[in-house]
Every structure is written in C-alpha cells, then in structure tokens.
Amino acid sequence: MKDISYFALTAACLFVVIPIWVSYRQNLGISKEIAFSSIRALIQMILIGYLITFIFSVETWEMLIFIILIMVLIAGKTCARRGARFSNAFIVSVVAILGSEAASVLLWLTFDIVDFKARYIIPMSGIIIGGAMTVASLTFDRMLSEFEATKDLIMAKLALGASPRQSCQELIEKTIKAALIPNIEVMKTVGLIHMPGMMTGAIIAGASPIVAVKYQLVILFSNMASACITAIFTSFLSYPAFFKQKMF
C-alpha cells in the first residue's frame, strides 16, 4: 500500500479547520468541541499505532476480555457525558454497550466466524462498540428532547392513571426510531453510496472480494442488531429517571 507523506497527512488534518471556521462564523457553538475531538483523535491514533502490535499479540482470553471491557468502559464514559442529566447514564451506557457486544461476539464464536484471537476480535469489537456508543449517545440526546417537548402530555397521562411505563411509551418509540436512523440509512445505501471500510480494506489487502463481502455482511448485520439492542436497553433503563430525579 502506498505510504502517505507527512505533508499530505498535515494537509488532511488541516482540512478539519473548515468545519471549525464555519461553526465559529455561524455561532453554532461546536467549534471547540470539533477542535478538541480532532486533537484527541490524532493523539489516540498515534498511541494506538504504537500499541497495536502488543494488542494483536494478546493470546490469553482473560487479557482479551480485559481489553474489551476497557473499550466498553471508555465508550460508556463518553456516552455518559451526553446523558449527563441522567444520574445513572454511565451504568446504563455500559450495560447497553456490553450487552450488544456480548451478543455479537457470541454469534461470531457460536458459528465459528472468527477465532477468539485479538487480531480478529478487537477490530471487529471496535466497530460494534463504536456503533453502540453512537446509538447510546443519540438515545440519551433524543430522550431528553422528546421529554422536554412532551412532559405536559406525560403528566396528563399519569393523572389519568397511566403507569410511568405507559406514559412514556410514545417517547420511547420515537427515541428508538430516531437513534436507529443512521444505521438504517447506511443499510439502505451500502455498496451504492456507502463503501464499507472493512470490505474495502480486505480487498486492498488482497482478500477475495467474495470473502470480503461475507465478512462485511457479518459486521453490517451485527452492527445493526447491536444498535437495536443498545437503543432498547438505553431507553428502557433511562426513562425511570424522569420520575426518580424530579425532572418535571
């Protein structure tokens, strides 16, 4: 594979200045967040570049599970910032993401799709955990916005004798649907507009296109299923906070 010069890499990094400038000019209030996220991504990728050899050399299942748990905890911490108004956001995020990750790995191992080795499990788990993290963050964000828009209606349902679960049913349904929109849209356009990274990387590395497509389908369907699991878990574990934290 052709190497990328440091000059070209710097140009690509500076490309992110455009959305930062647009955010600043339009007073969107996200310029600092974009800048911070970009710098953080740069540092993290440099570090992982040096650590990847060690990570892929892991042979013991205990160490592999430990690495996955660290990834889940970091993802949960990231989601918890988005759901800061929920006192149990971190726990909910970890449970939801861990549940989706466990279901995916169980599927892969049950049907012997991959070996339980770091060089296979870690990259594939990274895709699943990353996708679940995004869905959990979207779920928190949408739940809060839906709650603010419909809390008078929820109070009316409660006054008429509905349970907290019944009063939040519509809110939960809208939240789950909204959180899954990115995954659904990707599924609709995969191969036509969206070219999956795993498949493309495997083909570039010399793998058979058919084999690459099979692995990409496994990841695609696993990611969709894990997104559903995460959205459902996050919604059902979060809505009681509306009544316990006196958010009305």
C-alpha positions in Angstrom: 0.0 0.0 0.0 1.3 3.5 -0.9 2.7 5.4 2.0 1.3 8.9 2.8 3.8 11.7 3.2 3.7 13.8 6.4 3.0 16.9 4.3 -0.1 15.2 2.8 -1.2 14.0 6.3 -0.8 17.5 7.7 -3.0 18.8 4.8 -5.7 16.3 5.7 -5.5 17.3 9.3 -5.9 21.0 8.4 -9.0 20.1 6.4 -10.9 20.0 9.7 -10.3 23.7 10.1 -13.2 24.3 7.6 -16.0 23.0 9.9 -14.3 24.7 12.9 -14.4 28.0 11.0 -18.0 27.6 9.8 -19.1 26.8 13.3 -17.4 29.9 14.6 -18.7 32.2 11.9 -22.3 30.8 12.3 -22.2 30.8 16.1 -23.1 27.1 16.2 -21.2 26.6 19.5 -19.4 23.4 18.5 -16.1 24.8 17.2 -14.2 24.0 20.4 -15.8 20.5 20.5 -14.7 19.8 16.9 -11.2 21.1 17.6 -10.8 19.1 20.9 -12.2 15.9 19.3 -9.8 16.2 16.3 -6.8 16.7 18.5 -7.9 13.9 20.8 -8.4 11.6 17.8 -4.9 12.5 16.4 -3.2 11.7 19.8 -5.2 8.5 20.3 -4.4 7.2 16.8 -0.7 7.9 17.2 -0.7 6.0 20.5 -2.7 3.1 19.1 -0.3 2.9 16.2 2.5 2.0 18.7 0.3 -0.2 20.8 -1.4 -2.2 18.1 1.4 -4.8 17.8 1.1 -5.5 21.5 -2.7 -5.7 21.4 -2.7 -8.1 18.5 -0.2 -10.3 20.2 -2.5 -11.0 23.1 -3.2 -14.7 23.4 -4.9 -15.3 26.7 -8.7 -15.0 26.8 -8.5 -13.2 30.1 -6.4 -10.4 28.7 -8.6 -10.2 25.6 -11.8 -9.8 27.7 -10.0 -7.2 29.8 -9.2 -5.1 26.7 -12.8 -5.3 25.5 -14.1 -4.3 29.0 -11.7 -1.3 28.9 -13.1 -0.3 25.5 -16.7 -0.7 26.8 -16.0 1.5 29.9 -14.4 4.2 27.8 -17.4 4.2 25.4 -19.8 4.3 28.4 -17.9 7.2 29.9 -18.2 9.1 26.6 -22.0 8.4 26.4 -22.5 9.5 30.0 -21.4 13.0 29.1 -24.1 13.2 26.5 -26.7 11.9 29.1 -25.3 13.9 31.9 -28.8 14.8 33.2 -29.4 11.1 33.9 -27.8 10.1 37.2 -27.3 6.6 36.0 -26.1 7.4 32.5 -22.7 5.7 32.9 -24.2 2.4 34.2 -26.9 2.4 31.6 -24.4 3.0 28.8 -22.1 0.3 30.0 -24.9 -2.3 30.3 -26.3 -1.4 26.9 -23.0 -1.4 25.1 -21.7 -4.5 26.9 -24.9 -6.4 26.1 -24.7 -5.6 22.4 -21.0 -6.5 22.3 -21.6 -9.8 24.1 -24.4 -10.8 21.8 -22.2 -10.0 18.7 -19.2 -12.0 20.0 -21.4 -14.9 21.0 -22.8 -15.0 17.4 -19.3 -14.9 15.9 -17.9 -17.7 18.1 -21.0 -19.9 18.0 -20.9 -20.1 14.2 -17.1 -20.1 14.0 -17.0 -16.9 12.0 -13.7 -15.8 13.6 -11.2 -17.3 16.1 -11.2 -15.9 19.6 -7.9 -14.1 19.0 -7.1 -10.4 19.5 -6.2 -9.7 15.8 -9.8 -10.6 14.8 -11.9 -9.9 17.9 -10.5 -6.5 18.8 -11.0 -4.7 15.4 -14.5 -6.2 14.9 -15.4 -5.4 18.5 -14.2 -1.9 18.0 -16.7 -1.4 15.2 -19.6 -2.8 17.3 -18.7 -0.9 20.4 -18.2 2.3 18.5 -21.5 2.0 16.7 -23.3 1.2 20.0 -21.6 4.2 21.6 -23.1 6.5 18.9 -26.5 4.9 19.3 -26.5 5.3 23.1 -25.5 8.9 22.8 -28.2 9.6 20.3 -30.7 7.8 22.5 -29.8 10.0 25.5 -30.0 13.2 23.5 -33.3 12.3 21.8 -34.9 11.1 25.1 -34.2 14.4 26.7 -35.5 16.5 23.8 -38.7 14.3 23.5 -39.2 14.6 27.2 -38.9 18.4 27.2 -41.4 18.5 24.4 -44.0 16.1 25.8 -43.7 16.3 29.6 -47.1 18.0 29.9 -48.6 15.1 28.0 -46.8 12.6 30.2 -48.1 14.4 33.3 -51.7 14.3 31.9 -51.4 10.5 31.3 -50.1 10.0 34.8 -53.1 12.0 36.1 -55.5 9.7 34.2 -54.0 6.6 35.9 -51.3 5.5 33.4 -48.2 4.0 34.8 -44.8 5.6 34.2 -44.1 3.0 31.6 -47.3 3.6 29.8 -47.0 7.4 29.9 -43.5 7.2 28.3 -44.4 4.6 25.6 -44.6 7.1 22.8 -41.5 8.9 23.9 -39.6 5.6 23.9 -40.8 4.6 20.5 -39.8 7.9 18.9 -36.4 7.8 20.7 -35.6 4.3 19.4 -36.7 5.1 15.9 -34.6 8.3 15.8 -31.5 6.6 17.3 -31.6 3.9 14.6 -31.9 6.2 11.6 -28.2 6.4 10.8 -27.8 2.6 10.8 -31.0 2.1 8.7 -29.8 4.7 6.1 -26.4 3.0 5.9 -28.1 -0.4 5.3 -30.2 1.1 2.5 -27.2 2.6 0.7 -24.4 0.1 1.4 -22.5 -0.8 -1.7 -24.2 2.0 -3.7 -23.1 5.1 -1.8 -21.5 3.9 1.4 -18.5 1.7 0.8 -17.8 -0.3 4.0 -14.3 0.1 5.4 -13.7 -3.5 6.4 -14.6 -4.8 2.9 -12.6 -2.2 1.1 -9.6 -2.8 3.4 -9.8 -6.5 3.0 -9.9 -6.3 -0.8 -7.0 -3.8 -0.9 -5.0 -6.2 1.3 -5.5 -8.9 -1.3 -8.5 -10.9 0.0 -11.1 -12.4 -2.3 -13.9 -9.9 -3.0 -16.5 -12.6 -2.1 -14.8 -13.4 1.2 -14.5 -9.6 2.0 -18.2 -9.2 1.3 -19.1 -12.1 3.6 -17.2 -10.6 6.5 -18.6 -7.1 5.8 -22.1 -8.6 5.9 -21.4 -10.2 9.3 -20.2 -6.8 10.6 -23.1 -4.9 9.0 -25.8 -7.2 10.4 -24.1 -7.4 13.8 -23.8 -3.7 13.9 -27.5 -3.2 13.1 -28.6 -5.8 15.7 -26.3 -4.3 18.4 -27.7 -0.8 17.6 -31.2 -2.1 18.2 -30.1 -3.8 21.5 -28.3 -0.6 22.6 -31.2 1.7 21.8 -33.7 -0.5 23.5 -31.6 -1.1 26.6 -30.7 2.6 26.9 -34.3 3.7 26.5 -35.9 1.2 28.9 -33.2 1.7 31.6 -33.2 5.5 31.3 -36.9 6.6 31.3 -37.4 5.8 35.1 -35.0 8.6 35.8 -37.7 11.1 34.7 -39.7 10.1 37.7 -37.0 9.5 40.3 -34.9 12.6 39.7 -37.9 15.1 39.8 -37.2 16.2 36.2 -40.7 17.6 35.7 
